Amino acid sequence: MKHASLTQSSIAIVIAALGVTLCTVPPASAHHSFAMYEPTKTLTFKGTVKNFQWTNPHVVLSILVQPDDGSAAQDWALETTSPGVLTRAGWTRQSIKPGDKVSVTLSPLRDGSHGGSLNSVTLLATGQTLIPKFGEEKPGLK
């Protein structure tokens, strides 16, 4: 009987250790890399903001771009860092609004589809340029 008790205790310890391990290891899906973007290429173009999604884990700016050939407007999705990082860099959820005319600089998707990693956005009405400053804090926002 004592042997069975030790076995049950051993199983309980293993289960508890496994539970602690699973709770402390971040899930692999919690963050993805920016490997899908081509960091050696930069595109710059003007467009109209369709949507500005201020959500975790990454803020997404959707803009409509009118091609030079006059064909139908293209919808581009530009991803950047988290709202927390952007807030520390001086951005707010009201920094960019639907209908704003903007100029954007981005690293495009490697597969050529309409998207990329946002490098900067300039509001054409005011000339204000917003840059996602990864890891940098704007003075006064500490």
Backbone as CSV, one residue per row, in Angstrom:
resi,resn,N_x,N_y,N_z,CA_x,CA_y,CA_z,C_x,C_y,C_z
1,MET,0.807,-1.184,0.000,0.000,0.000,0.000,0.854,1.253,0.000
2,LYS,1.956,1.192,0.780,2.837,2.339,0.842,3.442,2.628,-0.526
3,HIS,3.776,1.580,-1.297,4.341,1.747,-2.636,3.368,2.456,-3.566
4,ALA,2.085,2.098,-3.512,1.077,2.753,-4.343,0.937,4.215,-3.973
5,SER,1.050,4.512,-2.705,0.959,5.895,-2.240,2.100,6.736,-2.800
6,LEU,3.318,6.172,-2.830,4.465,6.894,-3.391,4.279,7.128,-4.883
7,THR,3.739,6.166,-5.567,3.508,6.296,-6.994,2.504,7.419,-7.270
8,GLN,1.437,7.466,-6.493,0.454,8.531,-6.663,1.073,9.893,-6.338
9,SER,1.909,9.934,-5.320,2.594,11.185,-4.971,3.529,11.615,-6.093
10,SER,4.242,10.661,-6.671,5.166,10.963,-7.769,4.407,11.508,-8.973
11,ILE,3.276,10.894,-9.262,2.448,11.355,-10.383,1.932,12.763,-10.122
12,ALA,1.510,13.024,-8.901,1.007,14.352,-8.548,2.101,15.401,-8.688
13,ILE,3.330,15.070,-8.299,4.455,16.004,-8.416,4.765,16.280,-9.888
14,VAL,4.767,15.237,-10.698,5.044,15.400,-12.127,3.970,16.265,-12.788
15,ILE,2.722,16.025,-12.450,1.629,16.814,-13.014,1.738,18.275,-12.584
16,ALA,2.046,18.507,-11.313,2.204,19.872,-10.817,3.368,20.574,-11.519
17,ALA,4.488,19.879,-11.689,5.654,20.464,-12.359,5.342,20.778,-13.817
18,LEU,4.633,19.879,-14.471,4.238,20.106,-15.859,3.315,21.319,-15.964
19,GLY,2.387,21.431,-15.043,1.473,22.578,-15.039,2.207,23.891,-14.859
20,VAL,3.158,23.925,-13.932,3.953,25.137,-13.716,4.759,25.467,-14.963
21,THR,5.350,24.463,-15.580,6.145,24.675,-16.792,5.284,25.240,-17.912
22,LEU,4.123,24.677,-18.139,3.244,25.146,-19.203,2.751,26.565,-18.952
23,CYS,2.576,26.928,-17.703,2.100,28.271,-17.373,3.191,29.329,-17.509
24,THR,4.445,28.931,-17.421,5.528,29.909,-17.463,6.170,30.047,-18.834
25,VAL,5.930,29.122,-19.742,6.494,29.200,-21.084,5.506,29.947,-21.972
26,PRO,5.928,31.059,-22.598,5.010,31.791,-23.464,4.655,30.965,-24.691
27,PRO,3.415,31.056,-25.117,3.029,30.284,-26.294,3.747,30.771,-27.543
28,ALA,4.074,29.863,-28.434,4.790,30.212,-29.666,3.966,31.145,-30.540
29,SER,2.655,31.054,-30.446,1.803,31.891,-31.290,1.619,33.294,-30.730
30,ALA,2.176,33.587,-29.568,1.982,34.900,-28.956,2.676,36.000,-29.740
31,HIS,3.669,35.661,-30.527,4.363,36.675,-31.298,4.924,36.037,-32.555
32,HIS,4.872,36.777,-33.637,5.459,36.272,-34.870,6.563,37.212,-35.316
33,SER,7.402,36.733,-36.189,8.518,37.548,-36.647,8.062,38.456,-37.786
34,PHE,8.936,39.348,-38.162,8.675,40.224,-39.303,9.387,39.685,-40.539
35,ALA,9.650,38.364,-40.565,10.359,37.736,-41.680,9.573,37.795,-42.986
36,MET,8.285,38.026,-42.909,7.467,38.079,-44.123,7.684,39.364,-44.916
37,TYR,8.393,40.333,-44.304,8.645,41.619,-44.957,10.052,41.650,-45.528
38,GLU,10.239,42.448,-46.576,11.536,42.595,-47.230,12.211,43.864,-46.707
39,PRO,13.073,43.726,-45.672,13.660,44.902,-45.041,14.645,45.669,-45.918
40,THR,15.136,45.044,-46.998,16.092,45.729,-47.866,15.408,46.585,-48.928
41,LYS,14.093,46.482,-49.041,13.331,47.284,-50.009,12.444,48.271,-49.263
42,THR,12.313,49.459,-49.815,11.449,50.470,-49.226,10.556,51.040,-50.316
43,LEU,9.265,51.116,-50.029,8.302,51.744,-50.932,7.744,52.984,-50.251
44,THR,7.469,54.009,-51.027,6.811,55.218,-50.519,5.692,55.577,-51.481
45,PHE,4.505,55.791,-50.952,3.404,56.253,-51.784,2.357,56.970,-50.952
46,LYS,1.447,57.657,-51.644,0.380,58.414,-50.988,-0.924,57.651,-51.094
47,GLY,-1.774,57.882,-50.093,-3.071,57.235,-50.092,-4.006,57.880,-49.094
48,THR,-5.181,57.299,-48.972,-6.202,57.769,-48.044,-6.443,56.689,-46.999
49,VAL,-6.440,57.086,-45.729,-6.633,56.115,-44.646,-8.036,55.530,-44.724
50,LYS,-8.102,54.225,-44.765,-9.367,53.500,-44.740,-9.714,53.128,-43.304
51,ASN,-8.688,52.657,-42.554,-8.913,52.192,-41.192,-7.597,52.249,-40.419
52,PHE,-7.706,52.524,-39.126,-6.543,52.534,-38.233,-6.917,51.677,-37.038
53,GLN,-6.413,50.440,-37.005,-6.769,49.475,-35.966,-5.752,49.537,-34.835
54,TRP,-6.133,50.181,-33.747,-5.278,50.351,-32.566,-5.515,49.160,-31.659
55,THR,-4.943,48.003,-32.008,-5.180,46.768,-31.262,-3.880,46.002,-31.061
56,ASN,-3.852,45.190,-29.997,-2.728,44.294,-29.774,-2.908,43.053,-30.627
57,PRO,-1.869,42.388,-31.043,-0.489,42.670,-30.685,0.191,43.696,-31.585
58,HIS,-0.409,44.013,-32.743,0.199,44.974,-33.658,-0.865,45.900,-34.224
59,VAL,-0.547,47.174,-34.283,-1.439,48.161,-34.884,-1.367,48.003,-36.408
60,VAL,-2.520,48.129,-37.066,-2.580,47.988,-38.521,-3.225,49.240,-39.118
61,LEU,-2.558,49.789,-40.123,-3.055,50.937,-40.873,-3.451,50.446,-42.256
62,SER,-4.718,50.632,-42.615,-5.194,50.257,-43.954,-5.387,51.538,-44.758
63,ILE,-4.780,51.564,-45.936,-4.920,52.751,-46.786,-5.327,52.341,-48.194
64,LEU,-6.016,53.255,-48.846,-6.389,53.072,-50.247,-5.413,53.879,-51.090
65,VAL,-4.775,53.192,-52.043,-3.768,53.812,-52.901,-4.288,53.812,-54.331
66,GLN,-4.273,54.975,-54.945,-4.705,55.098,-56.339,-3.493,54.917,-57.248
67,PRO,-3.437,53.840,-58.028,-2.301,53.626,-58.935,-2.193,54.746,-59.977
68,ASP,-0.978,54.993,-60.437,-0.729,56.048,-61.431,-1.460,55.801,-62.743
69,ASP,-1.736,54.521,-63.065,-2.390,54.213,-64.342,-3.898,54.444,-64.317
70,GLY,-4.438,54.896,-63.174,-5.860,55.204,-63.088,-6.747,53.999,-62.817
71,SER,-6.162,52.831,-62.629,-6.977,51.645,-62.343,-7.570,51.756,-60.935
72,ALA,-8.352,50.772,-60.556,-9.052,50.789,-59.266,-8.068,50.948,-58.101
73,ALA,-8.533,51.642,-57.062,-7.711,51.859,-55.868,-7.335,50.517,-55.236
74,GLN,-6.123,50.457,-54.706,-5.625,49.248,-54.060,-5.668,49.434,-52.547
75,ASP,-6.115,48.389,-51.854,-6.179,48.404,-50.389,-4.876,47.807,-49.857
76,TRP,-4.120,48.609,-49.100,-2.856,48.171,-48.518,-3.002,48.070,-47.006
77,ALA,-2.495,46.994,-46.421,-2.505,46.792,-44.968,-1.061,46.898,-44.468
78,LEU,-0.816,47.870,-43.594,0.523,48.126,-43.092,0.563,47.864,-41.598
79,GLU,1.416,46.946,-41.207,1.510,46.535,-39.808,2.669,47.252,-39.130
80,THR,2.476,47.548,-37.858,3.551,48.140,-37.071,3.570,47.484,-35.696
81,THR,4.170,48.121,-34.744,4.346,47.547,-33.420,3.064,47.684,-32.585
82,SER,3.166,47.423,-31.310,2.002,47.421,-30.406,1.566,48.823,-30.013
83,PRO,0.317,48.970,-29.562,-0.143,50.271,-29.068,0.722,50.808,-27.926
84,GLY,1.215,49.933,-27.063,2.053,50.380,-25.944,3.334,51.042,-26.412
85,VAL,3.999,50.422,-27.388,5.236,50.995,-27.917,4.937,52.306,-28.638
86,LEU,3.870,52.332,-29.427,3.515,53.565,-30.148,3.148,54.686,-29.180
87,THR,2.470,54.360,-28.085,2.122,55.364,-27.076,3.390,55.979,-26.489
88,ARG,4.368,55.138,-26.185,5.627,55.656,-25.648,6.365,56.517,-26.671
89,ALA,6.087,56.307,-27.961,6.705,57.106,-29.021,5.877,58.356,-29.340
90,GLY,4.762,58.570,-28.606,3.972,59.779,-28.791,2.706,59.626,-29.619
91,TRP,2.409,58.428,-30.112,1.201,58.204,-30.891,-0.003,58.054,-29.952
92,THR,-1.194,58.274,-30.488,-2.442,57.963,-29.802,-3.358,57.245,-30.789
93,ARG,-4.447,56.717,-30.262,-5.400,56.053,-31.165,-6.081,57.052,-32.101
94,GLN,-5.949,58.363,-31.798,-6.508,59.405,-32.665,-5.459,60.049,-33.568
95,SER,-4.234,59.545,-33.563,-3.170,60.133,-34.389,-3.510,60.080,-35.871
96,ILE,-4.175,59.017,-36.276,-4.530,58.812,-37.682,-6.010,58.465,-37.729
97,LYS,-6.726,59.102,-38.657,-8.169,58.882,-38.747,-8.573,58.482,-40.165
98,PRO,-9.655,57.706,-40.298,-10.154,57.389,-41.635,-10.401,58.687,-42.417
99,GLY,-9.990,58.677,-43.675,-10.138,59.853,-44.531,-8.890,60.719,-44.597
100,ASP,-7.961,60.560,-43.639,-6.717,61.331,-43.679,-5.940,60.985,-44.944
101,LYS,-5.377,62.015,-45.571,-4.485,61.825,-46.709,-3.078,61.671,-46.128
102,VAL,-2.380,60.605,-46.538,-1.083,60.295,-45.954,-0.067,59.905,-47.027
103,SER,1.187,60.029,-46.642,2.291,59.451,-47.400,2.924,58.422,-46.470
104,VAL,3.122,57.214,-46.963,3.670,56.154,-46.132,4.961,55.616,-46.733
105,THR,5.845,55.186,-45.849,7.062,54.480,-46.246,7.001,53.122,-45.559
106,LEU,7.282,52.064,-46.310,7.126,50.722,-45.776,8.125,49.753,-46.364
107,SER,8.305,48.663,-45.671,9.030,47.507,-46.199,7.956,46.541,-46.679
108,PRO,7.930,46.244,-47.988,6.818,45.451,-48.536,6.860,43.980,-48.144
109,LEU,5.720,43.333,-48.301,5.646,41.880,-48.109,6.494,41.194,-49.169
110,ARG,7.165,40.124,-48.791,8.031,39.391,-49.716,7.240,38.762,-50.872
111,ASP,5.978,38.401,-50.613,5.194,37.717,-51.642,4.577,38.672,-52.667
112,GLY,4.796,39.986,-52.494,4.316,40.959,-53.473,2.880,41.411,-53.270
113,SER,2.176,40.860,-52.292,0.800,41.306,-52.063,0.800,42.693,-51.420
114,HIS,-0.355,43.325,-51.386,-0.488,44.708,-50.934,-0.431,44.824,-49.416
115,GLY,0.769,44.889,-48.888,0.959,45.030,-47.455,2.423,45.238,-47.142
116,GLY,2.682,45.544,-45.874,4.069,45.725,-45.485,4.202,46.129,-44.033
117,SER,5.444,46.349,-43.649,5.779,46.816,-42.320,5.955,48.331,-42.392
118,LEU,5.149,49.058,-41.645,5.149,50.518,-41.698,6.439,51.084,-41.114
119,ASN,7.124,51.912,-41.885,8.333,52.594,-41.416,8.024,54.013,-40.958
120,SER,7.124,54.686,-41.674,6.704,56.034,-41.270,5.420,56.390,-41.994
121,VAL,4.691,57.322,-41.409,3.485,57.864,-42.039,3.494,59.371,-41.828
122,THR,3.258,60.110,-42.908,3.186,61.568,-42.836,1.768,61.997,-43.143
123,LEU,1.190,62.786,-42.237,-0.145,63.345,-42.461,0.021,64.533,-43.394
124,LEU,-0.538,64.441,-44.604,-0.312,65.464,-45.615,-0.923,66.810,-45.243
125,ALA,-2.009,66.819,-44.489,-2.667,68.078,-44.106,-1.813,68.913,-43.156
126,THR,-1.029,68.252,-42.309,-0.248,68.977,-41.296,1.261,68.852,-41.481
127,GLY,1.698,67.853,-42.254,3.123,67.609,-42.424,3.734,66.811,-41.281
128,GLN,2.923,66.445,-40.280,3.429,65.673,-39.142,3.809,64.265,-39.597
129,THR,5.015,63.843,-39.226,5.476,62.493,-39.538,5.508,61.677,-38.258
130,LEU,4.899,60.505,-38.322,4.877,59.567,-37.195,5.752,58.383,-37.557
131,ILE,6.650,58.042,-36.632,7.573,56.932,-36.844,7.434,55.966,-35.677
132,PRO,7.229,54.675,-35.965,7.199,53.701,-34.867,8.608,53.535,-34.317
133,LYS,8.829,54.043,-33.130,10.167,54.011,-32.531,10.250,52.840,-31.576
134,PHE,10.631,51.708,-32.094,10.733,50.504,-31.299,11.732,50.697,-30.170
135,GLY,11.264,50.596,-28.929,12.144,50.654,-27.794,12.551,52.046,-27.352
136,GLU,12.100,53.087,-28.038,12.456,54.449,-27.640,11.251,55.121,-26.979
137,GLU,11.522,55.961,-26.012,10.452,56.705,-25.358,10.538,58.171,-25.715
138,LYS,9.395,58.794,-25.921,9.355,60.225,-26.175,9.545,60.940,-24.847
139,PRO,10.379,61.970,-24.795,10.578,62.698,-23.532,9.244,63.158,-22.932
140,GLY,9.126,63.016,-21.637,7.918,63.467,-20.939,6.839,62.415,-20.815
141,LEU,7.003,61.278,-21.451,5.982,60.238,-21.372,6.398,59.081,-20.481
142,LYS,7.320,59.319,-19.573,7.791,58.251,-18.687,6.822,57.973,-17.584
